[in-house]
Amino acid sequence: MSSRAAVIGLDGVAWHLLEPLMAEGVMPRLAGLRERGAWGTLQSTVPTYTPPAWTSAVTGVNPGRHGIYGFYGGNAQSERQELMHAGKIKSPALWEMANAQGLRAGIYNLPLSYPPRALDGWMVSGMMTPGFGEQLTGFAHPRTLEARILSVAPGYQVDTSANWEKDYKDATLCGHALEILKQRRTVLEDLLMHDPVDIVFTVLESPDRLQHVYYRYLDPAEELYDSPQGRSMRPALAECFAAMDGIAGLLEDYAGPDGSTLVCSDHGFTAWEFSAHTNSLLEQWGYLKLKPAARAMKT
């Protein structure tokens, strides 16, 4: 068996959130990787959004070259915006480079990978894939994988949906995220067992969703971290992060002792303290003048 490479993408994670979990023994596989390997803080893209950042991760170029700047695209002359998709990416990606060297690649749950491209290996698209439940279709290459995935993981979901304004009140989202993480592991185990590849690139979107909702209970610097609500919520959160750690361990084991394992994220996370309305500031500073129609809308 030739050496393998595994990439584990954890959407939105930051060391100040992971370190307490590793210290508590919640994420032993990630802690072990950090202890034995090299680690640091990555610089995200500008802008620091999921679509351009993950696209840069798999192409090696910045948004100005690959053409993805956010979830939507459009132009200043049109009010219409369209949801970005993989067909808009202008640069070659990791799996194309791997295939050119005779290596098979498996891409799993990567944001902005719909529609999945033909490649030597397999691809299961992630965030921004249209459809849900029974309407989910066209999310895998080869297409024969779709029936297999839905068979081993009935009710398969591409994304972890969350209501940032309401879900923080209880642990319901944690249960939902945990079920999806179990699906992710089941599908990965099946894919890697029945169709092994030289390079596997997997992204888990769940940390981003959980942090958007429960950040106040995950960051020790937050006032509510040690509140009764925070202490009661953390066991459910820990179970989710332990499941992510288990998937990281699965992929590390797949790469093997002679292989390479890389863990990365697209951006970090912190508390939202303020927002800046750029046009209002530019107007106040005298750099922007509103047209009559815009002034009427403002009033």
Backbone as a ProteinNet text record, in pm:
[ID]
protein_1_A
[PRIMARY]
MSSRAAVIGLDGVAWHLLEPLMAEGVMPRLAGLRERGAWGTLQSTVPTYTPPAWTSAVTGVNPGRHGIYGFYGGNAQSERQELMHAGKIKSPALWEMANAQGLRAGIYNLPLSYPPRALDGWMVSGMMTPGFGEQLTGFAHPRTLEARILSVAPGYQVDTSANWEKDYKDATLCGHALEILKQRRTVLEDLLMHDPVDIVFTVLESPDRLQHVYYRYLDPAEELYDSPQGRSMRPALAECFAAMDGIAGLLEDYAGPDGSTLVCSDHGFTAWEFSAHTNSLLEQWGYLKLKPAARAMKT
[TERTIARY]
83.7	0	87.5	65.5	139.5	89.8	172.2	133.1	12.3	-71.4	-193.7	-186.3	-275.1	-286.4	-432.4	-456.4	-591.7	-595	-693.4	-714.6	-848.9	-848.2	-969.2	-998.7	-1105.2	-1144	-1250	-1222	-1317.1	-1361.1	-1481.7	-1527.6	-1540.2	-1469.7	-1486.5	-1415.2	-1331.4	-1270.1	-1153.2	-1124.3	-1011.4	-949.3	-819.1	-748	-804.8	-848.4	-895.8	-1025	-1093.3	-1211.4	-1176.1	-1078.4	-1040.8	-954.9	-870.5	-776.3	-844.9	-952.1	-1020.3	-1077.6	-1130	-1186.4	-1077.4	-962.3	-851.3	-799.7	-792.1	-743.3	-836	-965.8	-1063.8	-1073.2	-996.3	-998.3	-1109.9	-1177.8	-1289.2	-1238.2	-1121.1	-1068.3	-926.1	-910.6	-775.9	-701.2	-772.9	-703.6	-646.4	-722.7	-672.5	-556.8	-569.4	-460.9	-334	-348.9	-233.9	-167.2	-248.9	-192.9	-113.5	-166.7	-96.1	33.8	28.9	147.7	259.8	222.5	324	366	284.1	310.8	340.9	335.1	353	215.9	202.8	73.2	91.1	-12.4	-7.9	-142.8	-147	-269.7	-262.1	-358.8	-361.9	-419	-379.5	-439.3	-549.4	-669.1	-780.9	-772.7	-872.1	-879.3	-941.6	-933.6	-1008.2	-1101.6	-1233.5	-1302.8	-1297.6	-1321.6	-1311	-1443.5	-1489.3	-1612.4	-1579.4	-1672.1	-1652.8	-1625.3	-1707.4	-1683	-1545.5	-1502	-1368.3	-1255.9	-1273.2	-1163.9	-1141.9	-1248.1	-1230.3	-1186.4	-1233.7	-1189.4	-1040.1	-991.1	-846.4	-770.7	-830.8	-764.6	-742.1	-835.7	-822.4	-760.8	-745.1	-681.9	-543.1	-517.8	-388.6	-373	-482.8	-475.2	-578.3	-564.7	-654.8	-783.7	-884.6	-1012.6	-1002	-904.1	-888.4	-856.1	-798.1	-763.1	-868.8	-924.4	-1024.4	-1165.4	-1190.6	-1316.5	-1431.2	-1407.8	-1515.2	-1491.3	-1590.7	-1576.3	-1678.2	-1778.7	-1881.3	-1981	-2094.9	-2199.7	-2274.5	-2277.6	-2351.2	-2258.6	-2297	-2222.1	-2316.6	-2265.2	-2345.2	-2256.5	-2318.3	-2239.7	-2315.3	-2245.5	-2302.7	-2415.7	-2422.1	-2525.2	-2655.3	-2655.2	-2773.9	-2806.2	-2935.3	-2977.6	-2985.8	-2979.9	-2994.7	-2862.2	-2869	-2751.9	-2780.2	-2678.6	-2695.1	-2609.2	-2662.3	-2587.8	-2466.9	-2351.3	-2230	-2234.1	-2163	-2152.7	-2015.1	-1983.5	-1848.8	-1810.7	-1910.4	-1881.8	-1822.5	-1831	-1777.7	-1629.8	-1574.2	-1434.1	-1342.7	-1249.2	-1166.9	-1032.8	-995.7	-861.8	-869.4	-767.4	-765.4	-756.5	-816.4	-823.9	-734.1	-723	-635.3	-653.7	-779.8	-803.7	-759	-766	-716.6	-564.8	-498.4	-352.5	-313.9	-390.9	-363.3	-383.7	-495.2	-523.4	-415.2	-363.6	-258.6	-131.2	-114.2	2.4	-29.1	-146.4	-183.7	-239.6	-283.1	-338.1	-489.2	-556.5	-702.2	-737.7	-846.9	-886.4	-1031.5	-1056.8	-1192.3	-1222.1	-1325.7	-1362.1	-1499.1	-1504.2	-1628.4	-1674.4	-1795.8	-1865.2	-1795	-1720.3	-1651.5	-1752.8	-1758	-1847.1	-1815.6	-1918.1	-1906.3	-1844.9	-1882.6	-1836.4	-1952.3	-2066.5	-2180.1	-2182.5	-2208.4	-2223.4	-2088.3	-2086.3	-1959.6	-1897.9	-1767.8	-1695.6	-1655.3	-1640.5	-1587.7	-1440.2	-1398.5	-1259	-1228.2	-1101	-1059	-1066.9	-1176.3	-1205	-1352.3	-1385.1	-1524.8	-1536.9	-1656	-1683.8	-1828	-1846.8	-1979.8	-1987.9	-2075.3	-2076.9	-2128.9	-2095.1	-2130.6	-2217.8	-2193	-2269.9	-2293.5	-2414.1	-2459.3	-2505.2	-2527.1	-2590	-2741.1	-2812.8	-2958	-3028.9	-3147	-3227.6	-3214	-3312.5	-3315.3	-3396.2	-3348.6	-3423.2	-3444.3	-3569.7	-3601.1	-3570.4	-3563.3	-3534.8	-3384.7	-3302.7	-3158.2	-3114.3	-3055.4	-3009.6	-2894.6	-2813.8	-2702.9	-2590.5	-2577	-2478.2	-2352.4	-2342.3	-2225	-2176.3	-2046.8	-1985.2	-1898.1	-1916.5	-2015.6	-2157.9	-2257.4	-2396	-2443.2	-2380.9	-2421.1	-2396.2	-2310.9	-2284.1	-2404.5	-2492.1	-2603.7	-2692.6	-2730.2	-2815.7	-2744.6	-2615.9	-2538.6	-2535.8	-2511.9	-2507.3	-2642.2	-2749.5	-2882.9	-2920.9	-2855.2	-2881.2	-2811	-2684.3	-2609.6	-2642.7	-2693	-2727.8	-2864.1	-2972.7	-3107.4	-3132.6	-3199.9	-3224.5	-3101.5	-3005.4	-2878	-2900.3	-2825.2	-2834.7	-2698.6	-2699.8	-2576.1	-2526.7	-2618	-2578.7	-2648.2	-2593.5	-2652.4	-2721.9	-2854.1	-2927.6	-2942	-2932.7	-2940.2	-3008.5	-3081.6	-3141.4	-3061.4	-2977.2	-2884.7	-2956.2	-3077.7	-3147.2	-3230.5	-3255.7	-3344.4	-3280.2	-3191.9	-3143.8	-3058.1	-3006.2	-2919.4	-2994.1	-3126.3	-3206.1	-3202.8	-3175.4	-3166.9	-3067.7	-3055.9	-2954	-3008.4	-3123.9	-3183.3	-3089.3	-3026.3	-2934.6	-2818.2	-2772	-2662.3	-2702.3	-2825	-2872.4	-2880.6	-2927.5	-2936.2	-2797.1	-2703.7	-2566.5	-2500.5	-2526.9	-2465.9	-2514.2	-2642.5	-2695.1	-2630.4	-2610.6	-2546.9	-2400.6	-2332.6	-2193.5	-2184.3	-2281.5	-2284.6	-2303.4	-2389.5	-2405.5	-2273.1	-2205.7	-2078.9	-1980.9	-1969.9	-1874.7	-1915.2	-2042.9	-2090	-2058.8	-2086.8	-2062.9	-1913.3	-1832.9	-1687.7	-1630.8	-1671.9	-1623.3	-1657.3	-1779.7	-1822.7	-1742.5	-1725.4	-1651.5	-1506.4	-1441.7	-1299.9	-1276.2	-1374.3	-1360.4	-1380.6	-1482.1	-1518.2	-1453.9	-1404.7	-1343.1	-1225.9	-1116.8	-1003.6	-938.4	-888	-823.5	-688.3	-606.6	-475	-483.8	-576.5	-594.8	-742.5	-773.6	-911.6	-917.7	-1014.1	-1031.4	-1174.9	-1189.7	-1321	-1340.6	-1459.2	-1492.5	-1614.8	-1607.8	-1721.5	-1770.5	-1896.1	-1952	-2007.5	-2023.6	-2092.9	-2027.1	-1891.9	-1838.7	-1882.7	-1888.7	-1933.1	-2076	-2164.4	-2305.2	-2318.9	-2249.9	-2258.8	-2201.2	-2094.5	-2032.2	-2116.6	-2182.2	-2271.9	-2381.3	-2428.4	-2541.2	-2495.5	-2390.6	-2353.2	-2218.6	-2170.9	-2037.6	-2022.2	-2126.1	-2118.7	-2091.6	-2118.1	-2095.8	-1967.3	-1898.1	-1777.5	-1648.5	-1656.9	-1538.4	-1525.9	-1420	-1404	-1398.9	-1369	-1362.7	-1500.5	-1602.3	-1737.1	-1801.5	-1881.2	-1944.1	-2034.6	-2103	-2199.4	-2135.8	-2005.1	-1939.2	-1963.5	-1948.9	-1966.8	-2105.1	-2198.9	-2336	-2402.6	-2512	-2583.9	-2621.7	-2663.5	-2699.5	-2577.2	-2464.1	-2341.6	-2296.8	-2298.8	-2255.2	-2349.2	-2478.2	-2573.7	-2565.9	-2522.2	-2517.9	-2390	-2282.2	-2153.1	-2141.3	-2205	-2194.6	-2245.7	-2356.9	-2409.4	-2315.2	-2258	-2160.8	-2036	-1990.8	-1871.4	-1893.4	-2014.1	-2043.3	-2028.3	-2071.1	-2056.7	-1910.1	-1833.3	-1691.9	-1614.3	-1657.4	-1595.1	-1621.8	-1742.5	-1774.2	-1687.8	-1664.1	-1572.8	-1432.8	-1389.8	-1258	-1249.1	-1358.9	-1361.1	-1343.8	-1404.5	-1388.7	-1245	-1186.5	-1044.9	-957.4	-988.9	-914.1	-930.8	-1053.6	-1079.7	-991.1	-982.5	-903.6	-753.8	-711.9	-570.3	-533	-619.7	-594.2	-591.1	-678.2	-681.2	-549.3	-498.8	-370.4	-257.8	-265.7	-166.6	-40.8	43.5	165.3	264.6	260	351.4	288.8	161.6	92.4	99.9	24.3	21.9	-120.4	-134.8	-265	-257	-349.8	-352.9	-490.3	-493.4	-618.2	-615.1	-723.8	-725.6	-866.9	-876.8	-1006.4	-1008.9	-1128.1	-1142.6	-1134	-1174.4	-1169.5	-1182.5	-1156.1	-1169.1	-1305.4	-1312.3	-1441.3	-1417.9	-1508.8	-1503	-1641.2	-1654.8	-1783.1	-1808	-1934.5	-1973.9	-1997.3	-1907.5	-1915.4	-1979.9	-1961.1	-2020.7	-2021.4	-2097	-2094.8	-2078.2	-2015.3	-1990.3	-2068.9	-2144.8	-2219.2	-2133.7	-2064.3	-1961.6	-2015.8	-2129.6	-2183.3	-2219.2	-2274	-2308.3	-2183	-2077	-1951.8	-1893.1	-1894.2	-1841.2	-1920.5	-2053.5	-2136.3	-2101.3	-2086.2	-2051.4	-1916.9	-1822.8	-1688	-1676.9	-1786.7	-1786.7	-1733.4	-1721.1	-1669.9	-1780.8	-1905	-2015.3	-2133.3	-2197.1	-2313.9	-2429.6	-2542.4	-2657.2	-2735.5	-2785.6	-2876.2	-3012.4	-3096.4	-3227	-3309.8	-3310.8	-3390.1	-3338.1	-3206.1	-3147.2	-3176.7	-3175.5	-3207.6	-3351.4	-3440.9	-3582	-3599.7	-3525.8	-3533.2	-3479.3	-3377.7	-3315.3	-3410.3	-3492	-3584.5	-3710.8
-119.2	0	124.6	216.7	342.4	432.6	531.9	621.7	704.8	734.3	810	945.5	1034.3	1165.5	1190.2	1241.5	1274.5	1418.7	1493.3	1631.4	1638.3	1692.3	1704.6	1852.4	1899.4	2038.9	2056.9	2141.3	2172.6	2317.4	2335.8	2468.7	2561.1	2673.2	2776.8	2756.7	2655.4	2631.1	2726.2	2746.8	2829.5	2764	2784.5	2716.6	2751	2874.2	2910.4	2838.1	2780.1	2698.5	2550.7	2505.8	2364.6	2327.9	2419.1	2386.6	2343.6	2410.4	2360.3	2220.7	2192.6	2060.2	1953.7	1986.4	1891	1868.3	1974.6	1962.2	1875.8	1878	1798.6	1655	1620.2	1484.4	1457.7	1564	1547.6	1514.5	1566.3	1548.8	1492.5	1367.5	1310.7	1291.4	1259.9	1237.6	1368.9	1475.1	1604.3	1649.9	1627.3	1662.7	1585.1	1457.8	1376	1423.4	1461.2	1512.9	1640.4	1726.8	1851.8	1826.5	1730.9	1701	1642.4	1556.5	1487.7	1564.5	1661.4	1729.5	1876.9	1947.9	2092.8	2158.2	2271.1	2337.5	2488.3	2560.8	2706.3	2763.7	2893.6	2963.7	3003.1	2958.5	2989.4	3129	3189.7	3315.3	3283	3334.5	3308.3	3399.2	3388	3470.7	3606	3697.1	3822.7	3820.7	3813.1	3815.1	3678.3	3680.6	3557	3481.8	3442	3364.4	3220.4	3132.8	2990.6	2959.8	3007.2	2968	3007.9	3134.5	3166	3097.3	3079.7	3021.2	2874.5	2794.6	2653.4	2638.7	2728.8	2722.7	2752.3	2846.5	2871.7	2751.8	2683.3	2566.7	2456.3	2440.1	2329.9	2372.9	2504.1	2550.2	2608.9	2657.6	2717.9	2860.5	2923	3061.7	3146.8	3278.5	3367.8	3392.7	3454.8	3475.5	3553.8	3643.8	3718.5	3629.7	3513.5	3421.8	3313.1	3259.4	3152.7	3206.8	3333.5	3396.9	3382.6	3326.7	3309.4	3405.7	3493.1	3593.6	3577.3	3496	3480.1	3373.9	3376.2	3279	3314.7	3443.4	3490.2	3569.9	3578.6	3657	3741.6	3846.8	3936.9	4050	4159.6	4276.8	4403	4513.1	4639.7	4688.2	4640.2	4684.9	4606.1	4501.3	4416.7	4395.9	4402.3	4376.4	4226.8	4146.7	4002.6	3940.1	3854.5	3779.7	3631.1	3554.6	3411	3337.4	3224.5	3141.1	3082.5	3093.2	3040.5	2887.6	2833.1	2687.9	2654.8	2527	2483.5	2524.4	2539.8	2578.7	2718.1	2796.9	2933.4	2940.1	2829.6	2829.4	2829.7	2923.6	2943.6	2870.8	2814.6	2756.1	2605.4	2531.8	2387	2355.8	2244.3	2206.8	2087.6	2061.1	1956.7	1823	1782.3	1649.5	1642.2	1753.7	1754.2	1736.5	1804.5	1790.5	1648.8	1591.7	1454.5	1356	1369.7	1280.4	1289.7	1410.5	1428.9	1354.1	1325.9	1250.3	1102.5	1059.7	919.3	880.5	978.4	951.5	966.8	876.9	884.8	973.6	1048.8	1143.1	1120.4	1137.9	1133.5	1265.3	1335	1465.7	1451.6	1481.3	1456.7	1581.7	1626	1732.4	1867.8	1890.8	2018.1	2125.1	2239.3	2347.6	2392	2429.4	2476.6	2371.8	2246.3	2140.8	2085.6	2154.5	2116.3	2206.3	2149	2006	1935.4	1811.3	1738.1	1713.4	1732.9	1715.5	1571	1533.7	1401.8	1397.4	1287.8	1272.4	1125.4	1093.6	957.1	942.6	887.2	876	901.9	979.4	1011.6	1147.5	1205.5	1335	1336.7	1376.3	1394.3	1540.2	1616.2	1760.6	1796.9	1917.7	1962.6	2086.5	2174.7	2297.6	2367.7	2421.7	2490.5	2393.2	2266.8	2170.2	2186.8	2205.9	2223.6	2092.8	2105.3	1986.9	1942.5	1866.3	1819.5	1690.7	1595	1470.4	1397.1	1367.8	1291.6	1370.9	1504.9	1588	1598.1	1542.1	1550.9	1460.6	1519.8	1442.2	1515.8	1441.2	1502.4	1547.9	1486.5	1533.2	1448.1	1346.9	1259	1222.3	1201.2	1142.7	1026	911.4	881	878.3	896.7	907	781.4	668	543.7	549	640.5	653.1	703.8	778.2	840.3	736.1	633.6	529.3	457.4	436.7	369	452.1	583.8	672.1	674.7	688.7	693.1	559.5	452.7	320.6	303.9	343.4	326.1	435.5	550.1	661.5	717.1	644.5	691.8	831.7	914.6	1051.3	1139.5	1101.7	1174	1323.1	1404.6	1550.1	1608.2	1701.2	1762.5	1867.8	1938.9	2048.7	2036.9	2106.1	2112.3	2246.8	2246.4	2372.9	2419.3	2551.3	2607.6	2743.2	2773.7	2905.5	2976.3	3069.5	3132.1	3208.8	3256.1	3341.7	3263.5	3135.9	3059.8	2934.1	2869.9	2737.4	2738	2853.8	2858.5	2828.1	2828.9	2813.5	2672.1	2572.4	2434.8	2357.3	2227.6	2145.2	2069.2	2109.5	2037.6	2034.4	2147.3	2151.7	2055.4	2038.6	1944.4	1803.1	1764.6	1632.1	1617.3	1721.8	1720.9	1710.3	1791.1	1788.7	1653.6	1593.2	1463.9	1355.7	1356.1	1257.8	1274.2	1398.3	1421.8	1379.6	1403.6	1358.3	1206.1	1137.3	991.3	948.2	1021.4	993.7	1012.7	1123.8	1152.6	1036.6	989.3	881.8	753.4	720.6	598.8	602.2	715.9	728.2	722.2	792.2	789.4	649	579.6	443.1	355.8	370.9	290.6	326.4	454.6	497.8	451.2	469.9	436	285.6	209.4	64.2	7.7	57.1	-2.6	65.5	187.8	257.7	341.7	276.8	349.5	445.3	555.3	658.7	693.2	764.2	805.5	930.2	1019.1	1144.5	1159.7	1185.2	1211	1347.2	1427.6	1563.5	1573.1	1588.6	1590.1	1719.7	1777.5	1896.6	1867.2	1907	1898.4	2040.1	2066.3	2199.8	2223.8	2116.3	2125.6	2218.5	2226.9	2319.9	2463.5	2504.9	2640.3	2663.2	2567	2582.7	2588.1	2498.6	2494.6	2621.4	2672.6	2792.3	2916.6	2924	3036.6	3043.5	2929	2923.6	2925	2848.7	2825.8	2888	2984.8	3038.7	3084.1	3143.8	3197.2	3087.9	2960.8	2848.1	2770.9	2811.1	2739.6	2815.7	2946.5	3028.8	3060.8	3012.9	3039.6	3188.2	3272.7	3416.5	3481.4	3409.4	3465.3	3459.8	3560.6	3572.3	3453.8	3400.7	3292.6	3153.7	3146.1	3015.5	2935.1	2997.6	2928.9	2949.6	2996.2	3012.2	2875.4	2863.7	2735.6	2682	2772.3	2730.1	2677.5	2745.6	2701.4	2565.6	2546.6	2418.1	2304.8	2334.4	2229.2	2196.3	2293.7	2273.2	2203.5	2220	2172.5	2021.8	1937.8	1793.7	1756.1	1817.5	1789.2	1842.8	1959.6	2014.6	1927.5	1882.4	1796.8	1668.2	1614.5	1491.4	1514.2	1631.9	1663.9	1678.1	1750.1	1768.6	1637.5	1550.3	1417.9	1337.4	1353	1283.7	1335.6	1466.5	1522.4	1464.8	1455.5	1399.6	1254.5	1181.4	1043.1	1032.8	1126.4	1127.8	1164.4	1258.1	1290.9	1168.2	1091.5	968.9	865.6	853.1	760.8	794.5	922.3	963.1	951.9	980	960.4	813	725.1	581.4	538.4	598.9	565	603.8	722.5	765	672.5	622.7	528	595.3	518.5	575.3	629.3	580.2	628.8	736.8	769.2	870.2	1008	1100.7	1239.1	1277.3	1342.4	1389	1538.4	1612.1	1757.3	1798.9	1884.2	1940.9	2090.9	2145.1	2287.8	2343.1	2473.7	2539.9	2651.9	2701.5	2809	2947.1	2957.5	3084.5	3054.5	3153.8	3135.4	3177.2	3208.9	3244	3333	3426.2	3509.5	3567.3	3638	3700.1	3819.1	3842.8	3955.9	4076	4173.5	4289.1	4410.5	4426.4	4540.8	4511	4590.4	4582.7	4723.6	4733.8	4863.5	4873.1	4979.9	5005	5097.9	5038.3	5109.2	5231.8	5217.4	5330.4	5447.5	5417.4	5524.5	5598.2	5522.3	5584.9	5670.9	5618.6	5695.1	5823.7	5815.4	5935.4	6037.4	5990.3	6079.8	6147.3	6075.9	6129.1	6213.5	6221.8	6304.1	6238	6105.2	6032.5	5972.1	5984.8	5924	6020.5	6039.1	6125.3	6044.3	6044.2	5964.5	6034.8	5956	6007.5	6033.7	6116.7	6148.8	6025.4	5925	5804.4	5731.9	5728.3	5661.1	5737.9	5872.4	5952.4	5929.8	5915.6	5891.2	5757	5655.1	5523.3	5529.2	5611.9	5620.8	5680.8	5776.8	5840.8	5758.3
0	0	0	-96.5	-99	13	50	159	117.4	215.9	191	260.9	220.3	284.3	319.3	438.6	483.5	530.5	482.3	525.8	596.8	718	798.7	815.1	754.2	764.7	872.3	969.2	1076.5	1057.8	1009.5	971.1	1092.7	1088.2	1189.3	1321	1334.6	1465.5	1490.1	1618.3	1660.8	1783	1800	1908.7	2045.9	2067.3	2201.1	2238.6	2139.2	2166.6	2178.2	2099.7	2101.2	2221.5	2265.3	2373.1	2502.8	2548.7	2668.6	2649.2	2530	2502.2	2500.6	2443.6	2442.9	2584.7	2664.3	2802.3	2887.3	2854.5	2929.3	2878.8	2776.3	2722.8	2625	2578.9	2485.3	2345.1	2308.4	2172.9	2177.5	2220.7	2236	2104.7	1996.2	1869.6	1815.5	1825.9	1781.5	1869.7	1999.8	2091.5	2058.1	2023.3	1987.4	1859.9	1761	1636.1	1661.6	1746.1	1774.5	1850	1942.6	2022.7	1937.6	1841.9	1761.9	1637.7	1597.1	1471.3	1488.6	1378.6	1379.1	1377.6	1446.4	1449.8	1459.9	1424.1	1430.5	1393.7	1375.6	1338.8	1192.3	1114.1	971.7	948.3	839.7	796.6	697.3	721.1	632	509.5	424.7	305	338.2	243.9	248.3	128.9	154.5	283.2	352.2	483.4	562.5	563.3	446.4	434.9	397.2	429.4	402.2	254.4	158.6	19	-34.4	-19.6	-72.3	3.7	135.6	214.3	180.2	175.1	139.9	-5.7	-92.1	-231.5	-241.2	-161.6	-158.4	-103.3	-5.1	54.2	-48.5	-141.6	-238.1	-370.6	-392.4	-516.6	-492.4	-371.3	-341.4	-390.1	-433.1	-480.6	-407.7	-417.2	-344.5	-422.9	-359.3	-427.3	-557.4	-566.6	-690.7	-809.3	-783.6	-892.1	-911.4	-800.6	-821.9	-842.8	-810.3	-847.3	-749.8	-631.9	-533.7	-417.8	-392.9	-287.3	-174.7	-194.6	-92.3	-132.9	-66.5	-96.2	-224.9	-256.3	-373.7	-463.9	-590.2	-686.1	-768.3	-826.7	-909.2	-955.6	-995.5	-1034.2	-995.7	-1001.1	-955.3	-1044.9	-1168.6	-1261.5	-1246.9	-1167.6	-1153.6	-1006.4	-973	-835.8	-808.2	-912.7	-896.8	-854.5	-755.4	-712.9	-728.2	-763.8	-779	-678	-631.6	-538.5	-610.2	-548.5	-609.2	-617.1	-714.4	-730.1	-786	-788.5	-826.2	-967.9	-1054.2	-1191.4	-1204.6	-1098.6	-1101	-1063.2	-1015.3	-972.2	-1095.3	-1099.4	-1218.5	-1214.9	-1101	-1086.5	-1067.1	-1110.1	-1087.7	-939.2	-901.1	-759.9	-729	-600.9	-548	-618.2	-637.5	-695.3	-840.4	-912.9	-1050.3	-1052	-960.4	-951.1	-910.2	-815.7	-771.7	-886.1	-957.3	-1069.3	-1176	-1198.7	-1299.3	-1262.3	-1132	-1084.4	-1064.1	-1113	-1101.7	-966.2	-886.9	-753.7	-754.4	-684.4	-672.8	-553.5	-567.2	-462.7	-422	-293	-239	-169.2	-214.2	-159.4	-94.2	35.2	108.1	183.5	150.4	223.8	213.9	109	88.1	47.9	118.2	75.3	-67	-138.2	-276.1	-368.4	-349.5	-440.4	-523.7	-520.3	-604.2	-727.9	-846.5	-872.2	-868.6	-817.3	-806.4	-943.7	-951.6	-1077.1	-1099.6	-1226	-1259.1	-1221.7	-1161.4	-1120.3	-1104.4	-1094.8	-1064.2	-912.8	-866.6	-724.3	-702.1	-601.1	-574.1	-507	-519.6	-458.9	-410.7	-285.3	-226.6	-184	-247.5	-225.5	-86.8	-43.7	90.4	88.5	183.4	198.8	65.1	48.4	-72	-180.1	-141.6	-231.8	-221.6	-332.4	-324.4	-292.7	-234.7	-205.6	-62.5	-18.2	120	125.1	202.6	221.4	90.6	58.9	-61.5	-188.4	-176.5	-293.2	-322.2	-234.8	-251.9	-367	-467.4	-582.1	-650.6	-724.8	-796.3	-706.6	-587.7	-490.7	-486.4	-573.7	-567.4	-707.1	-716.6	-835.8	-790.6	-856.4	-959	-902.1	-988.1	-943.2	-872	-901.2	-834.5	-684.2	-639.9	-496.7	-419.2	-485.2	-413.8	-347	-421.6	-365.1	-251.8	-267.7	-162.9	-34.8	-49.1	67.2	137.9	62.1	121.5	183.6	138.6	196.5	331	338.5	464.2	564.7	515.5	604.6	565.2	598.6	564.1	621.1	541.6	585.4	579.8	495.6	485.8	462.8	535.3	522.9	486.8	392.9	346.5	444.4	509.4	596.6	731.8	831.2	964.6	977.4	966.9	972.9	1116.8	1136.9	1271.5	1267.2	1373.4	1391.7	1500.4	1459	1553.1	1663	1635.6	1731.4	1832.2	1807.1	1895	1953.8	1878.6	1918.7	2044.7	2083.4	2202.4	2331.7	2328.4	2449.9	2506.1	2422.6	2471	2385.8	2412	2345.2	2224.4	2173	2060.2	1940	1910	1795.7	1814.9	1938.7	1965.3	1923.5	1957.1	1918.2	1768	1700.8	1554.8	1492.5	1543.1	1490.6	1514	1629.3	1660.9	1565.6	1532.9	1437.8	1300.6	1257.9	1128.2	1131.1	1242.1	1254.9	1249.1	1306.1	1296.4	1151.4	1077	934.5	860.5	890.3	823.6	843.1	966.4	994.5	922.6	925.7	859.1	710.1	646.6	502.5	471.8	550.1	527.8	543.1	647.4	667.9	548	496.7	382.3	257.2	231.6	112.8	116.4	229.7	239.5	237.2	283.2	282.4	142.2	72.4	-55.9	-176.4	-159.5	-272.4	-221.5	-178.8	-120	-219.5	-165.3	-246.3	-183.9	-260.3	-210.4	-122.9	-158.1	-84.9	-51.6	74.8	114.6	181.7	139	192.4	242.7	373.5	437.8	514.6	505.2	583.7	670	796.6	888.3	915.4	881.1	899.4	1039.7	1116.5	1245.5	1347.6	1358.1	1457.9	1434.2	1309.1	1277.2	1324.8	1298.1	1337.1	1489.1	1557.2	1703.2	1765.4	1709.6	1765.2	1740.8	1624.9	1599.9	1706.2	1748.6	1841.7	1987.1	2018.8	2159.1	2197.2	2121.3	2148.4	2293.3	2348	2485.2	2587.5	2548.4	2640	2608.7	2500.5	2457.7	2484.7	2492	2514.6	2663.8	2729.7	2873.1	2907.4	2809.7	2835.3	2839.3	2795.7	2793.4	2932	2962.7	3094.5	3126	3024.1	3046.3	3044.1	3024	3017.7	3145.5	3259.9	3387.9	3448	3368.2	3416.8	3428.4	3504	3511.3	3373	3283	3147.6	3073.4	3089.4	3023.1	3071.8	3203.2	3259	3219.1	3207.6	3169.7	3021	2939.9	2795.6	2749.4	2823.4	2773	2756.1	2837	2809	2670	2626.8	2492.7	2385.9	2410.2	2315.7	2309.7	2425.9	2431	2352.7	2358	2284.1	2133.7	2086.6	1944.5	1905.3	1985.8	1953.2	1965.3	2054.9	2064.1	1937.1	1879.9	1755.1	1640.6	1637.6	1536.8	1554.6	1679.4	1708.9	1662.5	1677.2	1630.9	1480.3	1406.8	1261.4	1224.5	1298.8	1276.4	1299.6	1403.9	1431.2	1321.8	1270.3	1159.7	1040.1	1007.5	891.6	917.6	1039.9	1072.9	1060.4	1109.4	1097.6	951.4	870.1	728.2	661.7	694.8	637	680.6	803	851.9	903.9	971.6	1032.2	930.6	808.6	705.3	618	645.8	567.1	630.4	573.5	622.3	660.8	776	822.6	849.2	791.8	806.2	856.7	958.9	1010	984	930.5	899.9	913.8	909.7	913.5	811.2	783.7	685.9	749.6	873.6	946	1094.2	1176.1	1320.1	1370.2	1499.1	1558.6	1679.9	1701.1	1820.8	1846.9	1957.6	1990.3	1897.4	1868.9	1784.7	1875.2	1868.7	1957.6	1890.8	1762	1692.3	1543.2	1469.2	1323.2	1268.4	1154.6	1092.1	962.1	945.8	822.6	735.9	642.9	566.9	494.6	427.1	351.1	442.2	560.2	654.7	701	727.4	769.6	657.9	536	423.3	402.1	422.6	409.4	518.4	641.3	751.8	728.7	670.6	649.5	522.3	446.9	327.6	202.4	204.1	87.6	1.2	43.8	-30.1	-27	-141.1	-151.3	-207.5	-136.6	-177.8	-288	-381.6	-482.7	-418.7	-481.3	-421.2	-385.8	-473.2	-445.6	-322.5	-307	-191	-63.2	-71.5	46.8	89.2	-9.3	21.8	91.5	46.5	110.3	252.1	273.7	405.9	508.1	464.3	557.1	574.9
[MASK]
+++++++++++++++++++++++++++++++++++++++++++++++++++++++++++++++++++++++++++++++++++++++++++++++++++++++++++++++++++++++++++++++++++++++++++++++++++++++++++++++++++++++++++++++++++++++++++++++++++++++++++++++++++++++++++++++++++++++++++++++++++++++++++++++++++++++++++++++++++++++++++++++++++++++++++

